[in-house]
Structures are given as structure tokens and as C-alpha cells.
Amino acid sequence: MRVVIQRCKYAKVSIDNKEKSAINKGMMILLGIEDSDTQQDIDWLVKKILGLRIFDDESGVMNLDINQIDGEIMVVSQFTLFASTKKGNRPSYLRSAKPEFSLPMYDKFILSLQSAFNKQIATGVFGADMQIELCNDGPVTIIIDTKTKE
């Protein structure tokens, strides 16, 4: 699994010009899934995300996690996170899991994150053509890949 986490002041996802969901201060997370991903990857990633100290404390130092600021989280599936650009100019997405595997894993990720966070997680719609608007705060952008956690 690979995620791109953006600390944001707000984020919203729209489909066909209709707002699907929105959050205020928190994290906008793009999630990529590959065939080798497991529940262990989900568990490790959820713990890592919720423990990330990327929010400013009273001194302006990134020292607080998402719970400490009472933030919100949005997760959107993003198969292009596993794009390979080694050959030519047209990216290959062979590493991205097919929908029959990635959709259940996406759902499991959302449920695991929601359970550990103890708050509703805002989402897009898996496989939909979505428009995402956000105000990246900082900017702070973190990339985490479960295959490089060691």
C-alpha cells in the first residue's frame, strides 16, 4: 500500500459537479493498493497515520497528531500511485491491483481507520471520476509505502 498524506485546512471531493464529501482541518489521504497488500499492511498503515505528528503545537512545531487537534480524515482511492514511468512517456499501472482485489482492500482500510480513529472517515467513490479540491496546509505532504517500512 502506498499513501500520499496532505495536511489540509479543508478538502472536498465532487463527482459530476456534486459534492460527495468534505472535511475541515485534517488529512487528505490518497490510497494506492497493489496485489501483495495484506491486512498487516492495513494495520501498520493505520497505526502510522494516526500517530503522525504533523500538526503544529502552540509553539508552531509539528508535534501533534490528528487526534490531538480533533482533525478529520478523507481517503480517496488512487490507482495511479503505482504508475511506472520507466519506459516511454505513457505510465504503466501494472503494479496497481485490479478492482476485484483493491475495492475490498480499500473498504477494509476505511473500516480499520475509522475504527481506530473513532470518527467517520470522508471518502470518494471507488473507481469514479472525481474532482478533489484542497488547501494543503504548510504545505505538508508525506508519502508512505508499506513495502519500505523496514
Wavefront OBJ file of the C-alpha trace (Angstrom):
o trace
v 0.000 0.000 0.000
v 1.119 3.466 -0.722
v -0.389 6.674 0.602
v 0.116 10.333 -0.052
v -0.964 12.295 3.014
v -1.574 16.002 2.744
v -2.134 18.095 5.831
v -5.020 20.321 4.874
v -7.147 23.207 6.068
v -10.044 21.713 4.086
v -10.686 19.140 1.367
v -13.671 18.112 -0.669
v -14.390 15.541 -3.333
v -17.006 16.042 -6.038
v -18.434 13.722 -8.661
v -20.353 15.144 -11.633
v -20.183 18.610 -10.043
v -21.905 17.347 -6.871
v -20.074 17.377 -3.566
v -19.691 13.825 -2.246
v -17.875 14.644 0.992
v -15.804 17.325 2.679
v -13.592 17.816 5.692
v -12.111 20.714 7.572
v -8.642 20.713 9.171
v -7.014 17.324 8.963
v -5.595 14.860 6.446
v -6.397 14.221 2.813
v -5.126 10.698 2.045
v -4.706 9.231 -1.431
v -4.522 5.415 -1.209
v -2.913 3.079 -3.735
v -3.263 -0.709 -3.448
v -1.209 -3.477 -5.039
v -1.840 -7.234 -5.210
v 0.654 -8.101 -2.469
v -1.088 -5.943 0.159
v -2.486 -7.662 3.252
v -4.401 -6.891 6.433
v -0.984 -6.482 8.096
v -0.237 -3.611 5.704
v -3.569 -2.011 6.606
v -2.958 -2.383 10.355
v 0.564 -0.975 10.170
v -0.508 1.932 7.959
v -3.491 2.867 10.143
v -1.275 2.986 13.231
v 1.362 5.030 11.388
v -1.179 7.523 10.010
v -2.894 8.124 13.341
v 0.446 8.564 15.094
v 1.957 11.016 12.600
v 2.893 14.214 14.384
v 2.410 16.652 11.530
v 0.233 19.299 13.172
v 1.578 22.379 14.917
v 1.604 22.723 18.675
v 1.294 26.073 20.483
v 4.945 26.824 19.594
v 4.416 26.219 15.881
v 6.327 22.920 15.944
v 4.892 19.862 14.163
v 4.369 17.873 17.336
v 0.678 16.913 17.401
v -1.184 14.019 15.799
v -4.631 14.037 14.176
v -6.434 13.134 17.405
v -4.742 15.894 19.391
v -6.081 18.557 17.041
v -9.524 16.945 16.744
v -8.938 16.757 12.992
v -10.790 14.999 10.211
v -9.660 12.473 7.590
v -10.623 11.954 3.961
v -9.456 8.898 1.969
v -9.655 8.612 -1.809
v -8.565 5.593 -3.861
v -5.745 6.404 -6.265
v -4.501 3.579 -8.511
v -2.073 5.935 -10.272
v 0.181 5.970 -7.171
v 1.791 2.806 -8.558
v 2.445 4.255 -12.016
v 5.653 3.096 -13.646
v 7.336 5.608 -15.938
v 10.500 3.623 -16.688
v 9.680 3.025 -20.358
v 8.369 5.692 -22.679
v 6.071 8.508 -21.700
v 2.838 6.636 -21.089
v 2.681 5.370 -17.483
v 2.013 1.706 -16.829
v -0.283 0.742 -13.973
v 0.558 -2.985 -13.842
v 1.516 -2.783 -10.145
v -1.893 -1.422 -9.208
v -4.287 -4.104 -8.013
v -7.338 -4.891 -10.108
v -10.690 -3.652 -8.738
v -11.802 -7.131 -7.625
v -8.910 -7.103 -5.124
v -8.433 -3.403 -4.461
v -12.072 -2.485 -3.740
v -12.401 -4.921 -0.804
v -8.962 -3.803 0.466
v -9.990 -0.152 0.164
v -13.150 -0.887 2.158
v -11.139 -2.777 4.805
v -8.706 0.125 5.057
v -11.540 2.621 5.559
v -13.208 0.443 8.215
v -9.916 -0.176 10.054
v -9.002 3.512 10.013
v -12.487 4.539 11.108
v -12.484 2.025 13.960
v -9.058 3.103 15.238
v -9.798 6.827 14.733
v -13.247 6.515 16.291
v -14.664 9.036 13.819
v -16.344 8.892 10.437
v -13.906 8.895 7.512
v -14.874 11.004 4.497
v -14.376 9.209 1.178
v -14.705 9.457 -2.536
v -16.301 6.720 -4.644
v -14.006 3.889 -5.651
v -13.300 3.969 -9.391
v -15.266 7.156 -10.027
v -14.024 10.188 -11.940
v -13.576 12.559 -9.021
v -12.531 16.159 -8.632
v -10.643 16.936 -5.452
v -10.200 20.378 -4.017
v -7.988 21.015 -1.022
v -5.958 23.632 0.713
v -2.656 21.954 1.591
v -1.542 23.438 4.899
v 2.170 24.164 5.040
v 2.463 22.626 2.509
v 2.929 19.314 4.278
v 2.888 16.199 2.105
v 4.044 12.780 3.351
v 4.434 9.616 1.248
v 4.359 6.238 2.992
v 4.782 2.842 1.340
v 4.212 -0.281 3.446
v 6.780 -2.195 1.375
v 9.560 0.127 2.563
v 8.693 0.184 6.269
v 11.728 -1.842 7.342
l 1 2 3 4 5 6 7 8 9 10 11 12 13 14 15 16 17 18 19 20 21 22 23 24 25 26 27 28 29 30 31 32 33 34 35 36 37 38 39 40 41 42 43 44 45 46 47 48 49 50 51 52 53 54 55 56 57 58 59 60 61 62 63 64 65 66 67 68 69 70 71 72 73 74 75 76 77 78 79 80 81 82 83 84 85 86 87 88 89 90 91 92 93 94 95 96 97 98 99 100 101 102 103 104 105 106 107 108 109 110 111 112 113 114 115 116 117 118 119 120 121 122 123 124 125 126 127 128 129 130 131 132 133 134 135 136 137 138 139 140 141 142 143 144 145 146 147 148 149 150
